[in-house]
C-alpha cells in the first residue's frame, strides 16, 4: 500500500514552492488564493525571504502546509493515497490531502494554530530538547521525576525522543539524561514547549476554531499523532486534532502501525527529507522517497 507522509515545522527553506509556482497554473492559483486568505504575500517570503523571515511562526507553519498541499494537488492523478500521516503541523496537510478538510479551511486552521502557539510561547518561557541514544522508557521516567513541567513530546524514531517543558526543568532533565547515558541531550532553538501542557492556551484557541470547521469523510485512513492508529471517522479525527497541541507526537508508533497495516511504499510530500531520514531509522526495509513533479 502507498502511504503519504507530510513534514512539520523545521523543513522550511528559501525558495520553497517556487518550482511548483513556475510549472503549474493550478499551483499559481492556489498560492495566490493563500496570499488572499492570509492577508499578506507569503509567496514573497517563501520564494525570496531570508531564513529569519521564514522562521517567523506565522510564516513557517503556513509555508510548509502550502508546499505540501499544493504539491499533492499538482500531482493530480499520480497522487493516490491509501493511507496518510503528518508530523505535528503535517497532520493538517494530511487532512487536506485525504479530503477531510478543504484547502481554505486547512490553511485558516494552520494560520490560527501558528498564531495561537506564538501567543502561548509568550505567556511563559519554555523550550524543547532532543534526547539521543536512550530507550523511551528511561526518558519518560526521568521526566516524571523532575520538578516542574517536562514531558516526552516527539517520538521521532527509536533512540530519538524530543522532550518539552519549562526551561529549568528541561535543563535539569538534560543533565540527568546525560548521566543516564544519553548520547546527546541537546536544547533546541525553538520558541516554546510544543506538545506539552504549556500549550493549553493555544489548544483551547485552536479547538474553538476546529469546532466551527466542517470535517468530511476521508478518502483513506489518517494515522493521527495522538492515537498512532488508523482513523476514518470525521468526529474522531476532529477530537484527536483538538488535543494534538498538548499531547505527544507518536511518530514512531504511527509509522509502525502503517507498516503493520500494509504500508509498503512511503512518500514524503513537502519540503526537505526529514521524514525519509526518520523512516530509515524506524524500518530500513521499507521504501521511502520524496514526491516530485516527475512522479
C-alpha positions as CSV (number, residue, x, y, z in Angstrom):
1,X,0.0,0.0,0.0
2,X,1.1,3.6,-0.8
3,X,1.5,5.8,2.3
4,X,1.9,9.6,2.0
5,X,3.6,11.4,4.9
6,X,3.7,15.2,5.5
7,X,6.5,17.1,7.3
8,X,6.2,19.5,10.2
9,X,7.9,22.7,11.3
10,X,11.7,22.9,10.6
11,X,11.6,21.7,7.0
12,X,11.3,25.2,5.5
13,X,14.0,26.7,3.2
14,X,14.2,29.8,1.0
15,X,12.8,29.1,-2.5
16,X,10.4,26.5,-1.3
17,X,7.4,26.1,-3.7
18,X,8.9,28.2,-6.4
19,X,9.3,25.3,-8.8
20,X,5.6,24.5,-8.3
21,X,4.6,28.1,-8.9
22,X,6.6,28.3,-12.1
23,X,5.5,25.0,-13.6
24,X,1.8,24.8,-12.7
25,X,-1.1,27.2,-13.3
26,X,-3.0,25.3,-10.5
27,X,-0.2,25.9,-8.1
28,X,-0.2,29.6,-9.1
29,X,-3.9,29.9,-8.4
30,X,-3.6,28.2,-5.0
31,X,-0.6,30.3,-3.9
32,X,-2.5,33.5,-4.9
33,X,-5.6,32.3,-3.0
34,X,-3.3,31.6,0.0
35,X,-2.0,35.2,-0.1
36,X,-5.6,36.5,0.0
37,X,-6.7,34.2,2.8
38,X,-3.6,35.0,5.0
39,X,-3.7,38.8,4.2
40,X,0.0,39.0,3.3
41,X,2.2,37.8,0.4
42,X,3.5,34.6,1.9
43,X,4.8,33.7,-1.6
44,X,7.3,36.5,-1.5
45,X,8.8,35.2,1.8
46,X,8.7,31.5,0.6
47,X,10.4,32.2,-2.7
48,X,12.8,35.0,-1.8
49,X,12.7,35.6,2.0
50,X,15.6,35.2,4.4
51,X,15.9,32.2,6.8
52,X,15.0,34.6,9.6
53,X,11.7,35.7,7.9
54,X,10.9,32.1,7.2
55,X,11.4,31.2,10.8
56,X,8.6,33.5,12.0
57,X,5.8,31.2,13.3
58,X,3.1,33.0,11.4
59,X,5.1,32.2,8.2
60,X,6.7,28.9,8.9
61,X,3.6,26.8,9.5
62,X,1.5,28.1,6.6
63,X,4.6,27.9,4.3
64,X,5.2,24.2,5.0
65,X,1.5,23.4,4.8
66,X,1.2,25.2,1.4
67,X,4.3,23.5,-0.1
68,X,2.9,20.0,0.9
69,X,-0.7,20.5,0.0
70,X,-0.1,22.3,-3.3
71,X,2.4,19.6,-4.3
72,X,-0.1,16.9,-3.6
73,X,-2.8,18.7,-5.7
74,X,-0.4,19.4,-8.6
75,X,0.5,15.6,-8.7
76,X,-3.2,15.1,-9.7
77,X,-3.9,11.6,-10.8
78,X,-0.4,10.5,-9.6
79,X,-1.5,11.2,-6.0
80,X,-3.4,8.1,-4.9
81,X,-3.0,7.8,-1.1
82,X,-4.1,4.6,0.6
83,X,-3.0,5.9,4.0
84,X,-1.7,9.2,5.2
85,X,0.0,10.7,8.3
86,X,1.6,14.0,9.1
87,X,4.2,15.0,11.8
88,X,2.6,17.6,14.1
89,X,1.7,20.5,11.7
90,X,1.9,18.0,8.9
91,X,-1.3,16.3,10.2
92,X,-3.3,19.3,8.8
93,X,-1.6,18.9,5.4
94,X,-2.5,15.2,5.5
95,X,-6.2,16.0,6.3
96,X,-6.5,18.3,3.3
97,X,-4.7,15.8,1.1
98,X,-7.1,13.0,2.1
99,X,-10.2,15.1,1.7
100,X,-11.2,15.7,5.3
101,X,-10.6,19.5,5.1
102,X,-10.9,21.9,2.2
103,X,-7.8,23.8,1.2
104,X,-9.2,27.1,2.5
105,X,-10.3,25.6,5.9
106,X,-7.0,23.8,6.3
107,X,-5.0,27.0,5.7
108,X,-7.1,29.0,8.1
109,X,-6.6,26.4,10.8
110,X,-2.9,26.3,10.2
111,X,-2.7,30.1,10.4
112,X,-4.8,30.1,13.6
113,X,-2.6,27.3,15.1
114,X,0.6,29.2,14.4
115,X,-0.6,32.5,16.0
116,X,-2.1,30.6,19.0
117,X,1.2,28.8,19.6
118,X,3.1,32.0,19.3
119,X,0.9,33.6,22.0
120,X,1.3,30.6,24.3
121,X,5.1,30.8,23.9
122,X,5.0,34.5,25.0
123,X,3.0,33.6,28.2
124,X,5.7,31.5,29.6
125,X,9.3,31.0,28.5
126,X,9.8,27.3,27.6
127,X,11.8,25.1,25.2
128,X,12.4,21.6,23.9
129,X,15.4,19.3,23.8
130,X,16.4,16.3,21.7
131,X,17.5,13.2,23.5
132,X,19.5,10.7,21.5
133,X,20.5,7.1,22.4
134,X,18.2,6.2,25.2
135,X,15.2,3.9,25.5
136,X,11.9,5.8,25.5
137,X,11.0,4.4,29.0
138,X,14.2,5.8,30.5
139,X,13.5,9.3,29.2
140,X,9.8,9.1,30.3
141,X,10.9,8.0,33.8
142,X,13.4,10.8,34.2
143,X,10.8,13.4,33.0
144,X,8.4,12.1,35.6
145,X,10.9,12.6,38.4
146,X,11.9,16.2,37.6
147,X,10.3,19.2,39.4
148,X,8.4,21.4,37.0
149,X,6.8,20.7,33.6
150,X,8.9,18.4,31.4
151,X,7.3,15.7,29.2
152,X,8.1,13.4,26.2
153,X,6.8,15.4,23.2
154,X,8.0,13.8,19.9
155,X,8.7,10.1,19.5
156,X,10.6,10.7,16.2
157,X,12.3,7.3,15.8
158,X,13.9,4.6,18.1
159,X,16.6,6.4,20.1
160,X,15.4,9.9,19.3
161,X,12.9,11.4,21.7
162,X,12.2,15.2,22.0
163,X,11.2,16.5,25.4
164,X,9.3,19.7,26.1
165,X,8.7,22.0,29.0
166,X,9.9,24.8,31.3
167,X,13.4,25.9,30.7
168,X,14.8,24.9,34.2
169,X,13.1,21.6,34.1
170,X,14.4,20.9,30.6
171,X,18.0,21.8,31.6
172,X,17.8,19.6,34.7
173,X,16.3,16.7,32.7
174,X,19.2,17.0,30.1
175,X,21.7,16.8,33.0
176,X,20.1,13.6,34.4
177,X,19.7,12.0,31.0
178,X,23.3,12.6,30.1
179,X,24.3,10.9,33.4
180,X,21.9,8.0,32.4
181,X,24.0,7.5,29.2
182,X,22.2,9.7,26.6
183,X,24.5,10.1,23.5
184,X,23.2,13.7,23.4
185,X,20.7,15.8,25.3
186,X,20.6,19.0,23.3
187,X,18.3,22.0,23.9
188,X,16.7,23.0,20.6
189,X,16.5,26.5,19.1
190,X,12.7,26.7,19.4
191,X,10.5,29.4,20.9
192,X,8.3,27.2,23.2
193,X,7.3,23.9,24.7
194,X,5.2,22.4,21.9
195,X,3.2,19.3,22.6
196,X,3.3,19.9,26.3
197,X,0.8,21.1,28.9
198,X,2.2,24.6,28.4
199,X,0.4,24.7,25.1
200,X,-3.0,24.6,26.8
201,X,-3.9,28.3,25.9
202,X,-3.2,27.5,22.3
203,X,-5.1,24.2,22.4
204,X,-8.2,26.0,23.7
205,X,-8.0,28.7,21.0
206,X,-7.4,26.2,18.2
207,X,-10.1,23.8,19.5
208,X,-12.7,26.6,19.2
209,X,-11.7,27.1,15.6
210,X,-11.7,23.3,14.8
211,X,-15.2,23.1,16.4
212,X,-16.5,25.5,13.8
213,X,-14.9,23.8,10.8
214,X,-16.5,21.1,8.7
215,X,-14.7,17.7,8.7
216,X,-15.7,15.4,5.8
217,X,-15.3,11.6,5.2
218,X,-11.6,10.9,4.3
219,X,-10.7,9.1,1.1
220,X,-8.3,7.0,3.1
221,X,-7.3,6.4,6.8
222,X,-5.2,9.0,8.6
223,X,-2.8,7.8,11.2
224,X,-3.1,10.6,13.8
225,X,-0.2,11.7,16.1
226,X,-2.3,11.4,19.3
227,X,-3.5,7.8,18.9
228,X,-1.0,6.3,16.4
229,X,-3.6,4.2,14.6
230,X,-5.9,4.5,11.5
231,X,-8.8,6.8,11.9
232,X,-11.6,7.3,9.4
233,X,-14.5,8.8,11.4
234,X,-14.6,12.6,10.9
235,X,-15.8,13.2,14.5
236,X,-12.9,11.2,15.9
237,X,-10.4,12.9,13.6
238,X,-11.7,16.2,14.9
239,X,-11.4,15.2,18.6
240,X,-7.9,13.9,18.1
241,X,-6.8,17.1,16.3
242,X,-8.2,19.2,19.2
243,X,-5.8,17.7,21.7
244,X,-2.8,17.4,19.5
245,X,-1.1,20.6,20.7
246,X,-0.8,19.4,24.3
247,X,-0.2,15.6,23.5
248,X,2.9,13.9,22.3
249,X,3.6,13.2,18.6
250,X,3.7,9.4,18.4
251,X,5.5,9.4,15.1
252,X,7.5,6.1,15.5
253,X,4.3,4.4,16.6
254,X,2.3,5.9,13.6
255,X,4.8,4.6,11.1
256,X,5.0,1.2,12.7
257,X,1.2,1.0,12.7
258,X,1.1,1.9,9.0
259,X,3.7,-0.8,8.1
260,X,1.7,-3.3,10.2
261,X,-1.4,-2.4,8.3
262,X,0.2,-3.0,4.9
263,X,2.2,0.2,4.1
264,X,5.0,-0.8,1.7
265,X,5.9,2.5,0.0
266,X,6.2,5.8,1.9
267,X,6.3,9.1,0.0
268,X,7.2,12.4,1.8
269,X,5.1,15.3,0.4
270,X,6.6,18.7,1.1
271,X,9.9,20.5,1.7
272,X,13.0,18.6,2.9
273,X,13.8,15.0,3.6
274,X,13.4,14.8,7.4
275,X,10.7,12.1,7.4
276,X,12.6,10.0,4.9
277,X,15.5,10.0,7.3
278,X,13.4,9.0,10.2
279,X,11.8,6.2,8.1
280,X,15.2,4.7,7.6
281,X,15.7,4.6,11.4
282,X,12.3,3.2,12.1
283,X,12.3,0.5,9.5
284,X,15.1,0.3,6.9
285,X,13.3,-2.5,4.9
286,X,10.5,-0.1,3.8
287,X,11.0,2.1,0.8
288,X,10.9,5.9,1.5
289,X,11.1,8.6,-1.1
290,X,10.1,12.2,-1.7
291,X,7.3,13.3,-4.0
292,X,8.3,15.3,-7.1
293,X,6.6,16.7,-10.1
294,X,8.1,13.9,-12.2
295,X,6.3,11.2,-10.2
